[in-house]
Amino acid sequence: MGKEVKPRTAGGYTPDVTLACERTLLTLLSAFGNLKDTLRLVGGLVPRYLTPEAPPEVPPHAGTSDVDVILNLEVLATGDEYASLAEQLKTRGFRRWIEEGRATSWRWRRQVDEHIEVVVELLRDAGDEQPGKAVNVSGEQVSALTIKHARIVHDWYQEKVIGAALLDDEAVSVDVVRFADVPAFVILKAIALDQRQENKDAADLIHVLRYAGSLDEVAKVFVDRARTGRHPEALRDGLDALARRFCDDEFSDGYEKVGAVRYARFHGGDDDELVSAQRYAAGLVQGLLARISAQMEDRP
């Protein structure tokens, strides 16, 4: 089992795999027991809940093939419930991902059926540590990968009750999922796009900005977050990443930037359709940033 390769276009994602991810998420929550309320969902499954499908105004999100959750370091430091986490995961059918012949303890896999396998990634805030480093959670059995500014989701999140059949015995579980809200999702996705420049990151980002509400409404949520005085570095880094990957500057027009191009290529089309999609993505992001700036100036 080698490095996980994610589809680079919308055609590589299907509703049955996304549903398998949702079932995997609920099964994962059951493994965390009393600590499940401290988990925060991030990544490609979030748009399913953040911008729920409502045709024709809101089309379905492309979906995802993995489940990313942020662990709470403060909880880890004060409790001993994580001591048995590895066994709880194994009991529910999760196995550690094998990377170049070695088992990782922050990435796990769950076979759903003969065709579908879901990858689960356990993440945590990097703090003062180097992002991209795996840090032990409970001995050598479970770890979490450090992510820059991940702690924002412990404060900025939404909740939704979902229900689906668990993977181990098909019993239907109804649970509360806590997931990144619009500013947290956009900030973390923008930083991820800035770092790895993947098509899917750009597509997820633009989907949420397009369907989470009007640009004025979305900008207001960002401004409200800024007014709290919390996580100013995360806000700055996220907005800077958006500008760098989508906006006009001395180097090029925004539609030629990496973010706009990656978004268009994820959805595909002929040359004219690609350029149109690039211009749309760049215009959307530039419009959002302009409204955030204007609202910040208008409000005391």
N, C-alpha and C positions, 0 to 999 in steps of 0.2 A: 504494500500500500504506500504510494508515494504522495507527493504534494497535491493538495486539493486544487482542482482546476474548476473555476466557476465559469458558467456560460457567459459569453461576452455580448450576446444579443438577446432581445426579448423572446425570440423563438426558442431559446434554450430553457425557458421556465414554463411550467405547467401548473394548473390549479391543484392537481392531485398531489404534487410535491409540496406545494404551499400548505395544503391541508395536513399533510404528513408532518410538516414543521410545527403546525399548531398542536397537533396531538403529541408531538415530542415535547413541546414546551410544557403542556399540562402534566405529562409524565415526569418531566424534570422537576416541576414545582413539588410534586408529591415526594420526590427524593429529598428535598430540602426541609420538609416537615415544618417545624415552628419558625424556621428562618425564611420561608418562601416570601413573606411580606417584605423582606429586605432586598429582594432581587429586583433589578430593573432591566427590562428588555430594550435592546438597541438593535441597530442593523436592519436588514431587509424585510423582516417580518412586521416591523412597526407601522409602515404605511397601511397595512391591512386594518389596523385599529385607529390610526391617526386620521386617515382619509377614507373611511369605509365606502365601499362601492354603493353608488346610488344613481343608476342609469336614468337618463342619458347625461345628467350633469357631471357625475363623477364616475368615470370608467373604472374597471377593476385594475388594481396595481399589478404589475408584471409578476410579482411573487418573489419567492426566495427558495434557497436550497439548504439554508442553515439557520441556526438559532444562536444569537449572541446575547449573553446576559452579563450585567455588571454586578460584581459582588461588593458588599459594604465592608470596608476595612475596619471601621469602628466596631461593628458587630463581631467580626472575626477576632478582634483583640480582647473582647470581654466574655466571650462564651466558649464552651467546649463542645457544642453540638456538631461542629464540623469534623470532630475526630472520627466519626463513622461515615462521613460523606462518601468516601470512595466505595465503601461496601454498599451503601444505599443506592449509589449509581449503578453498580454492578448487578445488584439484585433486580433492578428495573431494566436490565438488558443493555446498559451503556458499556462500551468498551473504549479503552484509550486508543487514540489515533496513532498509527504507526508512521513515523516520518524518517525515511532513510534508515530503516531497520531498528529505530529506537521508538519506544512508546512515549508519547507526550502526555503530560498530566494536566494541561490546560485545555486541550482539544480532545473531545470525546465523540464517538460515533454511535448511532443507533440504527440498526437494520429494521426497517418498517415492514417491508415485504421483499420478495425476491428481486424486485426492480428498483426499490427506493431505499437509499441510506441517507440519513440526516446527520449533519455534523453540528455539534454543539461546542461553542467557544466560551470559556469562562474568562472574564476580563475584570480588571480593577483599575482604579485611578493610578497614574504613574507618580503623582506627587513630585518629590524631588529626585526620583529615580529616572533612569533612562527608559523612554517608551520602547515597547517591543521586547521587554525582558520578562521571562516567566518567573514568578515569585511563589514559593510554597505557601499553601493555605493550611493544609493539615499533614504535617510530616512530608513524606516523599510521594504520597498517593494522589494528591490534588494540588494544582497550582492555578494561578490566574495570570494572564498576560497583561502587562502594564500598558495603559492607553492614556494619552495626554488629555487632560480635562474631563475624564470620565466621571468625576465626582459630581458634575452638574446634574446628572440624572437623579441623584438622591434627593435633590431639591425641586427640580423642574421635571415633573412627570404627570401623566394622566393615568386614570384607572378605567378598566372595562371588564365586565363580567363576560366570560366566554365559556362555552361548553363543547366538549368533543370526547370521543372514545379514547381511553388510555391505550397505550401500546401493549401493555403486558397482559391484560385480561379482557379488553374491549368494553369494560365498564365505563359509562359516561361520567366524566368529572366536570363539575361546574366550579370555576374558580375565578378569582380576581387577578387580572394581569396588570402590572404596573409598568408603563413604558414611557420612553422619552417623549416629552411634549414637543411642540413645533420648534421653539428656539433650540432646545437641547439636541433634537434630531438634526436640525440643519447645521448647527455648529459642529457636531461630531462628524457628520457626513462631509461637510466642507473641508474639514481638516484631513479626513481620510482621503478625499479626492485630491487634495493638495499634495499629499504624500505619495500615493500609489497610482493616481491617474487612471482609475478603472472606469470602464463604461457604465457598469452597474451603479457605482456611487453617484455619478452624475445624473443618471436616470432616476434614481430614488429621490435625490435632492430636488430635482425639477418637478417631479410628480407631486411631492408634498407642498412645495411652494405654489404650485398651480391650483391645487384642489383643497388646501386647508382653509381657504377663505379669500376674500379680496386682498389685494396687496396692502391696502390701508389697514385692514384688520390684522393681517400678519405682522405688518410693521409695528402696530400698536402693542402687540404681545412682546415683541423684542424691546420696545421702549419701556414697557412696564417692567420687564426683567432688568433692564439697565438701571431703572430708578430705584430698585431695591438695594443697589450697591453690592450685590453678591456676584461672585465669579466674573469680575471685570476683565481679567486676562483671557478667559475663555471666550467671552463676547468679542473682545478685540481680535483675537486670533481667528475666530470663526468668520467674522465679517471681512477681515483682511484676506483670508483664503478665498472667500467668494469673489472679492474684487480682483484678486490675482488671476483667478481661473475663468472669469466670465466678462470682465469689464474692459472698456477701452482704456488704453494708456499709450505711452510713447512707443511701445513695441509693436502693437497691432490693435486692430478693432476687436471688440469683445467677441464677436461671432467666430473669430478665427482662434480664440483661446481654447486651451485643452478642455475645459469643462463643457463648453458649447459643442465642440467637435465630438467628445465622448458621448454626450447625450444623444446627438443625432445618429451616431453609429450604432448605438444600442438599439434604436428603433428601426434603422435601415431606410432604404428608399433609393430613388435615382438621385442624380446630382442636384437637381433643383429642389427636391424634397429634403435632401440633407442640408443644403444651405438655408432653406426656409426654417428647418428645425433649429439650426445653429443660431439664426437670428432671433428666433423666438426665445430660446433659453437665455441668451445674452441680454435681451431686452427685459425679460422677466426679472433677472437678478439685478440688473442696473436700476430697474424701476423700484424694486424693494429697497435697495440701499439708499436711493434718493428719498424715498418716503420716510425711512428710519431717520435719516439726517434732518429732514424737514420737521418731523414730529419732535425730535429732540430739541430743536431750536425753538419750536412753538410753545413747548411745555416748560414751566418754571422748574 
